[in-house]
């Protein structure tokens, strides 16, 4: 039991701050899965985060290289590309798994050597399938 000295008003706030600080990871644990791999983009290593059903990956490669690797990775995974559209800044690939589950991949150029890929499998997301696609892209880029 915690007993507060009424003459010291900062103690209840200190305890509250400590409780919030220690409970924050528990609250956030179910919302976000985040991993940062390697030492950074300059080292040729991708960083990624899985948030709200979408896997976002930052690759230290050109937009064209990542676009081509993504299309090849989808073929490697036997995912049927139904539609693809792109311009100089980004593109979207709509595909379907053999189960009929829809796959959407967005590829966005963020600079000469930085490209972001966003992968969503199904309406609510499928972490395992998204990571499978990411690993196939990594392999095609020689990053995995």
Secondary structure, 3 states (H helix, E strand, C coil): CCCCCCCCCHHHHHHHHHHHHHHHHHHHCCCEEEEECCCCHHHCCCEEEEECCEEEEEECCCHHHHHHHHHHHHHHCCCEEEEEEECCCEEEEEEECCCCCEEEEEEEEEECCEEEEEEEECCCCCHHHHHHHHHHHHHHHCCC
